[in-house]
Each structure stands twice: as structure tokens, then as C-alpha cells.
């Protein structure tokens, strides 16, 4: 082992990092155990479950609690790929592709492969988030940030067969690379993000903000060599590859987005340009429910929390992180009917950093959040709508 590798290993095994690892593993264990216990002792919503897309079977077993909504689509794509008019087409290819690769070494078990990958991706995302925040601020803020990322009410999706874990990891690695001025490495993660989730293309804005900010700090001599700034097109290339894959497999460049527009939330970028109708549809003419698909009070309260935290991020003055939080939170809210909104927030890690800076009893707030997460996790495992 080289001295650099030995030093890196010792740093990873430092007391602070070991404590972070224990928190992450303990939280994941509790969430996974609660899924199983919820199914064993709760009342499963059979009618709701059978009204969904189910794969690989509609038979209800304990595995059903781990193979929820989006998970069934990811497993289907991993097994069969894309096809014209498939209900799974709105789901982006990178996460199902990783499942398809790994299950070859897991005796063809897609569910176990998906759960393993999702938990591994989120484990390393939490570790690098802790490292990123510790290097930018201090150990106290890093611990609080990690705590909020772990206990946020919808963070249980990081244990499911959902693409959030991979997306979260790529986002954290993207900013971790930028913080070390590794633009080429950040471009790789920027390229992969649009292949993971629809909002991945939005990473283009913070990448451009970083490039422009970095450019302003250069001397005239340094500005003559601008070749490295061609990396800023990486997200566009990733998005183009995603469209090409859709064209090859379905015959339609925009198949994913047509599928999204036919969903319950009726996703459309055009909604952003009609804010009056958006406000009336989402806050006035609503048949309110505490937690529903497009009429959720809780999702709208989460949006208000997001707006409050966004102002705090703005005051911090880091425009790269602010631009990331701005587009990742506003675009899903304005283009949809708040469907799954609390789930969208879990990948916007600057929100957790801002919460860590807030002036209140963090331990008490985190306990309340974690209790909410356990309740939502149980509901989701029993096929009641949560994100």
C-alpha cells in the first residue's frame, strides 16, 4: 500500500468518520427493519397496490414492501429495457442499467441488486456529503448536516429501489469535485446526472455559474487557455445521449417526457410560464388532503420550508450551491402539482446544510423528523401513497 493510500485509509477510519459511518449504518438498519415489521404487523393496501404497475409479479409477499411504485418500473427496465408505449418509459436509464449489470452477479435477483445498489450509493453519498461540509465549514455543521440528511421525513427512499440514491451520490460528488477545482471530474458526474432523473439536466446551471465565477478570478494570461471550460457542455451531452437511447428503443426522442405529461401530476415545463394558473390550481382550487398525490398539504408545507431555506442559502453567498438549490426545488414545484415533492427535496443537500446553521434545538427537530420518516416509511411499505 502506498503512503498516499495509507494516509487516505487512516483518514477514512478517523474517529469522526467512524462515527458518521455508524450513524449511517444504524439509520439504514432501522429503516430496513421497519419496512419488514410494517408489512408483518400492518394492514396492507391491497386494492391500492393492485391498481399500480406491478413487477415481476402481483403476488403480495414481504418483498412487495421493498418493491414499491418506481421500484417495479426500474426492475422491469433492468429486465426488459424500453419499448414503444411501455408504462415504464418515463424512468431514466442509468439506475436500471446498474441493476441489470449487478444482478448478473446476484443470481439474477433484481430486487436484491436494486436494494444493494441503492443503499451503497446513498452510503457513499452520505460519507462524501459529510466530508464536503466538514471541509467547507466545521465538524459540528457537518454532523448536523449528515443528521438532517439521514432523518428527513422522506429519506427512507434512499433505502428503496429508487433512483434518488444514485442521483444524490452524483450530485454530492459533482460539488465535491468542484470544491477541489476538479472540473473534468465534475463534468463526468454532470454527464451522468441527465441519464438518472429528469431534473439531472438542471445541473447545467450550477456548472455554468461555477465556470463564470472561476473565469472572473483568472488573469488575462490564464483566460487565453479556455479549453477546460468546454467541460460545461457535459450535462447537455448526457441529455442528448438519453434522447438518443429513447429514439433507438422506442422510436420517439421525447418518449419519457410524453409519458410524464400523461401521469397524474401532468408534468409540463409550460406550467412554469403560467404562474397564475399554477397558483390557483395548487393553492385555491384544491380538494385538500393531508397526504395525497396532487393535493397534499404536507407537500405544500414542504415547499414553504424549501422557500425559507432557499433564502438562507442565498444569504450564504455561494452562488453555485444556490443555483443548484434554486432549480432543483423550483422546477419540480412549478412544472407539476407537487406530486412527490417531499421526495424531490432529499437530493437538494444545501437545504440540509442550511438547516444545520439554523438557531434551534437540532436534536429535538431531528427526533421529530425521524419519527415522521418512520411513519411515512411504514405507510409506503404498506402501499399507501407517500411520494
N, C-alpha and C positions, 0 to 999 in steps of 0.2 A: 504494500500500500504506500503510495507517495505521501510526502509530507502534507501536500495541499489536501489530499483526500482524507488523511488522518485528522487534520485540523477541522475540515468540514464535518466529519463524523462526530468529533468531540463537541463541536458547536451544536449539532443537532441533538446530542444527548445531554446538553446542559440542563441544569435544574429547571430553568424556566420553560424550556422546550418540552421536557418530560412532563411537566405539569400540564401544559397545553394538550399534549397527546392523551394524557389520562382523562382530561375533561371531554375531549372529542370522542374517545372510545366509550366512555361511560354514558355519554348522552346518546350515542348511536345504539348502544346495547339496550338502554331503557326504551327508546322509540321502537326498535325492532321487537322487543319483548312485548310491548304494549299492543302492537299490531296483532300478534298471535293471541294474546289474552283477550283482546276485544272481540276477536272472532269466536273464541271459545265460550265466552260468557255474555256477549252482546246479542242483540236482535238484528239479524242481517236483513237488509232491504232487498229482498229477492226480486220484487217487481221492478224496482229501480235498476237493479243490476241487469236483468234480462232485457231492459229497454235500450241498453247500451250496446256498443260493439264489443263482443266478447271473443277472445282468442287466447289459447288454442282450443278451448272448449268452454261451453256454457255451464258445465257441471260446477257446482259450488262446493269447494273444499277449503281448507285453511290457506291454500296457495292463492285462492281468489282474493284474499285480503291484501296480498302483496302485489297482485297483478291488476291494478286499478286503471280506470279510464285511459289515459295516454299510454300507460304501460302495455296494454293489449295491442295498441297500434304499433308501438315500437317493436314488439315481439313479432308481429305479423310482417312488418317490413324486413326485419332481420331474416325471416324465413323465406319470404316470397318476393321481396323487392317491391317496386312500384308497378302499377298497371293503370291503364286508362279507366277513369271513373271510380277508382278504388276509394273507399272512405278514409283510408289511411294516408292518402296523398298529401294532405296539409302538413304532415310531420316531416321535419327536415332530416337529411340522410346520415349525418356524421355519427350520432349516437347509435342508431340501429346498425350501422356498419361495424362499429366496435363490438356490439353484441354478436353479430354474425361471425366475426373473427374469433372472439374469445370462446364462443360456445363449441367450436371445433375441438377445444382442449378440455371441455367440460362435459363430454359425452353427449353433446347435442342439447344440453339443458339450457334453453334460452332464458328462462326466468332466473335461475341461479346466476347465470352470466350477467344478466342485466342488473341484478341486485348487487353482485360483487363489484361491477364496474361503477355503478352509481355511488356506492359507499367509498370506494377507493378514490374516485375523482373528488368527491366532497372532502374526504380526509385530507388530501394534499392541498385542496383549495383553502381549507381552514388553517393548515400549517403555514402556507405562504401568505395568507392574509395576516396572520399573527406576526410573521417576520416583516412584512411590508409596513405594518402600522408601528411596530416596535422601532424600526429604523427611522421612520418619519417623526414619531412623537416620543413616547417612552413606554416603559413596561406596563404601567398602570393603565394607560389608554389602550394598549394592545390587548391586555387581559379583558378589559371591559368590552372592547370591540368583538373579540372572539366569543365572549359570553352572549352578547346580543345576537350574533350570527347563529349561534347554536340554539338559542331558546326562542327566537322569533316565532310567532304562532304558526306560521306555515313552513318552517324549516324542516319539518318531517318529510317534505318532498325530496330532500337530499338523501333519504334512505330508500326511496321508491325507484321503480324503473321509469324514471322521468329524465328528460334531457337537461334539467336545471343543474344537476351536479357538474356535468361536463361544461356547460355554458359558464357556470360560476368559476370553475377552475381556469378556463381560458381567459376570462375577464381579469381575474386576480393575477395570473401570470403575465398578461398583457401589461398591466400597470406596474407590476414588479420589475419587468424588463425596462419599461420607460424610466422608472425611478433610477435605474443604473445606466441610463443612456444607451441601452442596447436596442436600437431602433430596428435592426434587422431581425432580432429575435421576437420583438413585439409584433413585427409585421407578419410573422408566421402565425401567431395566435390571432391576429386581426384577420388573416386569410381564412382561418378555420371557423371563426365565430358565425359568419353568414351561412355556413353549412350546418349549423347546430340548431339555431332558432331563428324565427322571422326577424326579431329585433337585433340579430347579430350585425346586420349591415349598418346599424346606427353607431357602431364603434368607429365608423369613418369620421364622425365629427370630432371626438376627442383626439383622434390620431392627427387630424389636420390642425387642431388647436395646439397640440404639442409641437408639431413641426414649425408652425408660425412663431410660436413663443421661442423655440430653440433658435430659429433663424435670426430673430431680433438680437440675440445675445452674441452672434458671430461677428467677427471682424470682417472687413471688406475682403481680405485675402481668403478667409475661410469660406466666404459666400461664393467665391468663384468655383468651388467644388461642391456642387449641389446633387451629385449622383445619388447620395444616400437618401435624399428626400423622395426619390421615386418609390420608396417603400410605402408611401402614404396611399398608394392605389391598391394595396394588398386586399383590403376588405371588398373593394369593387371586383377584383379578380375572383375572390371566393364566391361572391354573389353571382357572378357570371357563370362560374362552374356549376353552381346549384341550378341555375336556369337551364344550362345545357343538359344536365342529368335529367331534368324533368322532360325536356324535349325528346331525349333519346328514349326514355322509358314510358312516357305517356303520350307523346306526340304534341304536347302543349307546353310552351315555355313557362306559362304562368299558372300551371295546374294547381300548385299549392295555394296560391292567393285566391283563385276561384273557389277552392274548397273552403278557405277561411271565410269568404264572403257569404257562403251558404250555411255557415254554422249558426248556433244560437245567438252569439254575440254580433253577428253580421259585421265582421271586421271590414273596415274600409278606410284607407288613408284620406279619402274625400271628406270623411266626417270631421277631420281636423279643421277644414276650411268653412265649416258652418257651426260656429260655436254657440250661436243662439239656439238652434235646434238640439245640439248636444246637451246644453244645459237643461232645456225643457224636458227632453226625453229621459235624462238621468237624475234630475232632482225635483221635477214638478209632476209630470205625468207618469208616476211610478207606482206600481202596486207593491208597496214595501214589504220586505221580508227580512228577518234578521240575517239569514244566510240563504241565498238563492243563487241562481246562475247569473241573471242580468238585473236583479232587483235587490241586491244585497245591501243592507245598511252597514254591515261590518266592512265590506269592501270600500264603501264611500267614506267611512271613518278612517280607514287606512290611507285613502287618498289625502284627506286633510292632514294626517300625520306626516305623510310624504311632503306636502307643501310646506309645512312648518320646518321640517328638517332640511328641505332644499334651501330655504332662506339662510339657515345656519351654515350650510356648505358654501353658499355664495359669500358669506362674510369671512370665511376662512381664506378666500382669495386664491385658491388653487383652481384655475380655470379649466384645467384638463379634467380633474375629477368632477368639477361642477357640470361641465358639458356632458359628461357621461351620465351623471345622475339626472340631469335635465331631460335628455332624450329618452333614456331607458324607462323613466317614470311617466313622462307626459304623453309620449306617443301611444303606448298601450291604453292609457286612460281616455285620450281624446278620439282614438280611432275605433273604439269598441264601447261596450256598455258595461264596463268594469268587470266583465267576466274574468274570473281567475286573478283579479288584480292583486290580492294579497300574496299570491304565489309569484307574480312578476317582481314584487319588491325584494324577494330574498336574494336576488343576484346583484342588487344595487348596493354593494358593500359600503360606499361612502355614507349611506344612511346609518349604518351601524357605528361608523367612526364618529359621526355627529352625535348619535345617542350617547356614546362614551364620553363626550365632552359636556353633556347636559348636567345641570345642577339639581340633582335629586338623588334619592336613595336608590342606587343602582341595584343592589342586591334584592330589594323588595320588588322593584319593577321587573327584574329578570325572573323572579319566582312566579309572579303573576303571569308573565308571558309564557313561561314553560308549562304552567298548568293549563293555559289556553291551548298550547300546542298539543298537549296530551289529549285534551278533549276533542280537538279538531282531528287529530290523528286517529282516534277511535271512530269518529263519525265517518271518516274517509275509508277506513278499513271495512266498515260495515256497509259501504256503498251509498252512504248519504252524501249529498253534494258538498264538497269542500274543495274549491279550486280546481 
